[in-house]
Amino acid sequence: HLDWRRRLDDFISENTEQAAMSVEDAGSCEACLLGKWIKANNDSESMDRLVTAHHSFHRLAGQIVDDHLNGHRSMARRMLMGIAFRKASRDVVTALIECYRLEVESSK
């Protein structure tokens, strides 16, 4: 998911044309590798927090890309660097760590 986040950063920063991203890609929870993994492994309650955090992250990412594509580039950059998106990114990582911890505990 960190690679996906870097791609979003590159797109908003206009660092590379290869980082092109649509609103649908940014807002889709199934378009990134983490989303595909969640879909294949979402068979336990421990995944609920991760699913919620992942959906929130992509909802904000979709809004950021929509703003950027509609000419609101400074707003998109502010949202990308803002507290809400940083919190959404952190929540995904925290939820992943919690899923891992619960899996390790249940395998003992």
N, CA, C and O of each residue as an XYZ file, in Angstrom:
432
protein
N       0.817     -1.194      0.000
C       0.000      0.000      0.000
C       0.855      1.250      0.000
O       0.426      2.305     -0.468
N       2.062      1.135      0.522
C       2.969      2.281      0.502
C       3.353      2.656     -0.930
O       3.489      3.838     -1.246
N       3.526      1.663     -1.789
C       3.813      1.953     -3.201
C       2.635      2.667     -3.852
O       2.822      3.593     -4.640
N       1.427      2.236     -3.523
C       0.235      2.878     -4.066
C       0.177      4.327     -3.589
O      -0.153      5.224     -4.364
N       0.493      4.554     -2.328
C       0.493      5.904     -1.766
C       1.533      6.778     -2.475
O       1.272      7.945     -2.768
N       2.719      6.206     -2.750
C       3.747      6.965     -3.482
C       3.256      7.341     -4.883
O       3.532      8.435     -5.376
N       2.532      6.427     -5.510
C       1.972      6.712     -6.839
C       1.002      7.893     -6.764
O       1.014      8.761     -7.637
N       0.174      7.928     -5.735
C      -0.744      9.046     -5.535
C       0.037     10.339     -5.296
O      -0.286     11.379     -5.869
N       1.063     10.269     -4.449
C       1.903     11.446     -4.195
C       2.522     11.962     -5.491
O       2.515     13.165     -5.752
N       3.058     11.049     -6.303
C       3.672     11.445     -7.578
C       2.650     12.079     -8.513
O       2.946     13.063     -9.190
N       1.450     11.515     -8.547
C       0.405     12.048     -9.412
C       0.029     13.468     -9.007
O      -0.051     14.357     -9.855
N      -0.200     13.682     -7.731
C      -0.602     15.004     -7.253
C       0.545     15.998     -7.392
O       0.316     17.172     -7.682
N       1.775     15.538     -7.188
C       2.949     16.407     -7.327
C       3.350     16.619     -8.781
O       4.214     17.440     -9.089
N       2.707     15.867     -9.667
C       2.997     15.917    -11.101
C       4.465     15.617    -11.381
O       5.090     16.233    -12.244
N       5.012     14.632    -10.613
C       6.404     14.232    -10.791
C       6.618     13.358    -12.012
O       7.705     13.355    -12.590
N       5.600     12.619    -12.408
C       5.768     11.701    -13.526
C       4.429     11.428    -14.199
O       3.391     11.370    -13.540
N       4.464     11.263    -15.503
C       3.244     10.925    -16.233
C       2.858      9.472    -16.001
O       1.692      9.110    -16.160
N       3.820      8.636    -15.627
C       3.534      7.225    -15.384
C       2.658      7.028    -14.159
O       2.111      5.942    -13.964
N       2.516      8.030    -13.350
C       1.727      7.916    -12.125
C       0.260      8.260    -12.364
O      -0.485      8.434    -11.399
N      -0.179      8.363    -13.620
C      -1.553      8.740    -13.931
C      -2.536      7.912    -13.111
O      -2.348      6.711    -12.916
N      -3.589      8.575    -12.636
C      -4.550      7.914    -11.771
C      -5.925      8.512    -12.024
O      -6.069      9.728    -12.149
N      -6.915      7.666    -12.097
C      -8.282      8.142    -12.268
C      -8.957      8.214    -10.903
O      -8.469      7.649     -9.924
N     -10.073      8.909    -10.854
C     -10.850      8.998     -9.621
C     -11.306      7.599     -9.217
O     -11.308      7.259     -8.034
N     -11.693      6.790    -10.205
C     -12.148      5.426     -9.920
C     -11.029      4.592     -9.304
O     -11.265      3.856     -8.345
N      -9.807      4.699     -9.844
C      -8.661      3.969     -9.277
C      -8.382      4.421     -7.852
O      -8.189      3.599     -6.956
N      -8.364      5.714     -7.655
C      -8.043      6.252     -6.335
C      -9.106      5.891     -5.308
O      -8.786      5.585     -4.159
N     -10.358      5.925     -5.714
C     -11.448      5.669     -4.788
C     -11.812      4.205     -4.616
O     -12.620      3.863     -3.752
N     -11.221      3.335     -5.434
C     -11.558      1.914     -5.391
C     -10.730      1.165     -4.368
O      -9.500      1.216     -4.388
N     -11.408      0.476     -3.481
C     -10.715     -0.334     -2.476
C     -10.190     -1.627     -3.066
O      -9.368     -2.295     -2.437
N     -10.640     -2.001     -4.260
C     -10.182     -3.239     -4.888
C      -9.086     -3.011     -5.925
O      -8.532     -3.981     -6.442
N      -8.756     -1.754     -6.245
C      -7.778     -1.470     -7.293
C      -6.338     -1.621     -6.827
O      -5.445     -1.819     -7.651
N      -6.095     -1.532     -5.530
C      -4.730     -1.648     -5.024
C      -4.469     -3.085     -4.544
O      -5.404     -3.857     -4.331
N      -3.211     -3.422     -4.382
C      -2.856     -4.778     -3.958
C      -3.406     -5.116     -2.569
O      -3.813     -6.251     -2.321
N      -3.416     -4.143     -1.676
C      -3.954     -4.397     -0.342
C      -5.439     -4.741     -0.439
O      -5.909     -5.659      0.233
N      -6.171     -4.014     -1.263
C      -7.595     -4.291     -1.430
C      -7.847     -5.686     -1.974
O      -8.782     -6.362     -1.547
N      -7.020     -6.117     -2.910
C      -7.149     -7.478     -3.458
C      -6.850     -8.511     -2.380
O      -7.525     -9.537     -2.294
N      -5.831     -8.238     -1.550
C      -5.495     -9.157     -0.471
C      -6.626     -9.230      0.549
O      -6.985    -10.315      1.006
N      -7.191     -8.068      0.906
C      -8.298     -8.043      1.865
C      -9.465     -8.864      1.333
O     -10.058     -9.650      2.071
N      -9.796     -8.687      0.069
C     -10.930     -9.408     -0.535
C     -10.707    -10.920     -0.466
O     -11.647    -11.675     -0.216
N      -9.483    -11.358     -0.683
C      -9.173    -12.787     -0.668
C      -9.088    -13.361      0.743
O      -9.238    -14.569      0.929
N      -8.850    -12.512      1.731
C      -8.617    -12.997      3.090
C      -9.607    -12.472      4.123
O      -9.394    -12.648      5.323
N     -10.657    -11.849      3.691
C     -11.600    -11.224      4.621
C     -12.567    -12.268      5.179
O     -13.742    -12.318      4.817
N     -12.034    -13.091      6.063
C     -12.854    -14.156      6.635
C     -12.884    -14.129      8.164
O     -13.300    -15.096      8.804
N     -12.445    -13.028      8.731
C     -12.448    -12.957     10.193
C     -12.835    -11.563     10.660
O     -12.714    -10.584      9.925
N     -13.303    -11.498     11.898
C     -13.681    -10.208     12.468
C     -12.484     -9.289     12.645
O     -12.643     -8.070     12.709
N     -11.282     -9.861     12.726
C     -10.087     -9.033     12.901
C      -9.862     -8.125     11.701
O      -9.118     -7.148     11.789
N     -10.496     -8.439     10.590
C     -10.329     -7.641      9.374
C     -11.271     -6.438      9.333
O     -11.085     -5.547      8.503
N     -12.271     -6.393     10.204
C     -13.260     -5.313     10.146
C     -12.618     -3.934     10.245
O     -12.945     -3.037      9.467
N     -11.714     -3.764     11.191
C     -11.048     -2.466     11.371
C     -10.225     -2.115     10.136
O     -10.207     -0.961      9.708
N      -9.549     -3.102      9.566
C      -8.751     -2.867      8.368
C      -9.637     -2.477      7.187
O      -9.309     -1.551      6.445
N     -10.733     -3.163      7.014
C     -11.654     -2.851      5.912
C     -12.174     -1.421      6.058
O     -12.216     -0.675      5.080
N     -12.566     -1.040      7.261
C     -13.077      0.314      7.507
C     -12.000      1.361      7.226
O     -12.257      2.355      6.547
N     -10.799      1.136      7.746
C      -9.698      2.087      7.532
C      -9.341      2.191      6.060
O      -9.079      3.284      5.558
N      -9.328      1.060      5.366
C      -8.979      1.036      3.946
C     -10.017      1.788      3.116
O      -9.664      2.524      2.194
N     -11.280      1.604      3.438
C     -12.352      2.327      2.728
C     -12.231      3.831      2.956
O     -12.383      4.614      2.019
N     -11.957      4.239      4.197
C     -11.799      5.668      4.490
C     -10.636      6.267      3.722
O     -10.740      7.367      3.180
N      -9.522      5.537      3.679
C      -8.344      5.984      2.941
C      -8.689      6.214      1.474
O      -8.365      7.265      0.922
N      -9.340      5.247      0.840
C      -9.634      5.373     -0.584
C     -10.722      6.407     -0.874
O     -10.722      7.019     -1.942
N     -11.640      6.604      0.060
C     -12.644      7.662     -0.128
C     -11.948      9.024     -0.207
O     -12.259      9.837     -1.077
N     -11.003      9.263      0.710
C     -10.246     10.515      0.691
C      -9.346     10.600     -0.541
O      -9.239     11.663     -1.152
N      -8.706      9.505     -0.908
C      -7.840      9.503     -2.091
C      -8.645      9.833     -3.346
O      -8.175     10.582     -4.202
N      -9.839      9.287     -3.462
C     -10.701      9.590     -4.602
C     -11.045     11.074     -4.665
O     -11.063     11.664     -5.745
N     -11.316     11.674     -3.513
C     -11.622     13.108     -3.468
C     -10.409     13.933     -3.864
O     -10.539     14.930     -4.574
N      -9.233     13.525     -3.410
C      -8.000     14.238     -3.749
C      -7.763     14.210     -5.250
O      -7.458     15.242     -5.847
N      -7.900     13.044     -5.865
C      -7.694     12.935     -7.314
C      -8.772     13.713     -8.063
O      -8.471     14.371     -9.059
N     -10.018     13.652     -7.606
C     -11.094     14.402     -8.244
C     -10.796     15.896     -8.214
O     -10.959     16.583     -9.222
N     -10.361     16.397     -7.069
C     -10.004     17.817     -6.978
C      -8.871     18.155     -7.941
O      -8.924     19.166     -8.641
N      -7.859     17.316     -7.971
C      -6.700     17.552     -8.850
C      -7.121     17.586    -10.321
O      -6.728     18.485    -11.065
N      -7.914     16.610    -10.729
C      -8.332     16.524    -12.133
C      -9.277     17.653    -12.529
O      -9.381     17.993    -13.707
N      -9.965     18.234    -11.546
C     -10.880     19.342    -11.831
C     -10.231     20.705    -11.661
O     -10.918     21.722    -11.568
N      -8.902     20.719    -11.619
C      -8.172     21.974    -11.596
C      -7.926     22.564    -10.228
O      -7.375     23.659    -10.118
N      -8.320     21.868     -9.190
C      -8.120     22.361     -7.821
C      -6.842     21.743     -7.252
O      -6.865     21.064     -6.226
N      -5.737     21.993     -7.937
C      -4.477     21.325     -7.600
C      -3.933     21.708     -6.222
O      -3.419     20.854     -5.499
N      -4.042     22.966     -5.863
C      -3.529     23.357     -4.542
C      -4.372     22.730     -3.431
O      -3.833     22.348     -2.392
N      -5.674     22.619     -3.634
C      -6.539     21.976     -2.650
C      -6.176     20.489     -2.528
O      -6.118     19.944     -1.426
N      -5.933     19.848     -3.669
C      -5.550     18.434     -3.660
C      -4.241     18.230     -2.904
O      -4.113     17.289     -2.121
N      -3.280     19.104     -3.137
C      -1.997     18.988     -2.428
C      -2.184     19.199     -0.928
O      -1.578     18.496     -0.120
N      -3.021     20.168     -0.557
C      -3.280     20.405      0.873
C      -3.951     19.195      1.516
O      -3.588     18.797      2.623
N      -4.928     18.609      0.825
C      -5.610     17.426      1.362
C      -4.641     16.248      1.485
O      -4.691     15.497      2.459
N      -3.764     16.094      0.496
C      -2.795     14.999      0.517
C      -1.873     15.113      1.722
O      -1.500     14.105      2.323
N      -1.508     16.339      2.074
C      -0.611     16.571      3.205
C      -1.357     16.825      4.521
O      -0.738     16.964      5.576
N      -2.684     16.883      4.448
C      -3.488     17.234      5.614
C      -3.626     16.133      6.644
O      -3.289     14.973      6.409
N      -4.126     16.535      7.775
C      -4.267     15.633      8.921
C      -5.214     14.474      8.611
O      -4.917     13.335      8.972
N      -6.334     14.731      7.959
C      -7.315     13.666      7.717
C      -6.715     12.542      6.875
O      -6.907     11.367      7.188
N      -5.996     12.889      5.815
C      -5.425     11.852      4.954
C      -4.253     11.158      5.629
O      -4.081      9.948      5.483
N      -3.444     11.914      6.368
C      -2.340     11.281      7.101
C      -2.887     10.322      8.148
O      -2.330      9.244      8.355
N      -3.983     10.711      8.815
C      -4.609      9.827      9.797
C      -5.170      8.584      9.111
O      -5.025      7.477      9.630
N      -5.802      8.749      7.962
C      -6.341      7.598      7.238
C      -5.217      6.634      6.844
O      -5.381      5.418      6.936
N      -4.085      7.174      6.410
C      -2.932      6.341      6.056
C      -2.410      5.598      7.284
O      -2.123      4.402      7.223
N      -2.293      6.309      8.382
C      -1.813      5.693      9.622
C      -2.784      4.625     10.116
O      -2.356      3.579     10.605
N      -4.081      4.878      9.995
C      -5.085      3.911     10.449
C      -4.995      2.601      9.668
O      -5.202      1.527     10.233
N      -4.689      2.682      8.374
C      -4.522      1.465      7.573
C      -3.346      0.652      8.110
O      -3.462     -0.558      8.304
N      -2.230      1.308      8.346
C      -1.045      0.607      8.848
C      -1.319      0.015     10.233
O      -0.962     -1.134     10.494
N      -1.942      0.782     11.111
C      -2.257      0.304     12.460
C      -3.175     -0.918     12.398
O      -2.967     -1.889     13.125
N      -4.181     -0.869     11.537
C      -5.114     -1.993     11.401
C      -4.405     -3.226     10.839
O      -4.704     -4.347     11.251
N      -3.481     -3.035      9.916
C      -2.703     -4.162      9.393
C      -1.882     -4.815     10.496
O      -1.826     -6.041     10.592
N      -1.252     -4.004     11.318
C      -0.458     -4.528     12.431
C      -1.358     -5.308     13.390
O      -0.978     -6.379     13.865
N      -2.532     -4.784     13.673
C      -3.475     -5.471     14.557
C      -3.924     -6.806     13.959
O      -4.012     -7.802     14.677
N      -4.204     -6.838     12.671
C      -4.572     -8.102     12.007
C      -3.448     -9.122     12.149
O      -3.691    -10.288     12.461
N      -2.238     -8.679     11.922
C      -1.083     -9.570     12.042
C      -0.960    -10.091     13.472
O      -0.766    -11.289     13.683
N      -1.073     -9.200     14.451
C      -0.969     -9.598     15.853
C      -2.023    -10.634     16.211
O      -1.720    -11.626     16.874
N      -3.253    -10.414     15.780
C      -4.339    -11.357     16.073
C      -4.109    -12.703     15.390
O      -4.400    -13.749     15.969
N      -3.591    -12.684     14.169
C      -3.289    -13.929     13.463
C      -2.207    -14.714     14.190
O      -2.317    -15.932     14.332
N      -1.162    -14.028     14.652
C      -0.089    -14.691     15.379
C      -0.620    -15.287     16.678
O      -0.294    -16.424     17.018
N      -1.429    -14.532     17.402
C      -1.995    -15.029     18.654
C      -2.904    -16.228     18.439
O      -2.894    -17.166     19.236
N      -3.687    -16.203     17.372
C      -4.616    -17.311     17.132
C      -3.902    -18.571     16.634
O      -4.454    -19.668     16.717
N      -2.698    -18.422     16.126
C      -1.969    -19.603     15.642
C      -1.158    -20.280     16.745
O      -0.553    -21.327     16.517
N      -1.144    -19.693     17.923
C      -0.379    -20.278     19.057
C      -1.124    -21.419     19.678
O      -0.640    -22.025     20.634
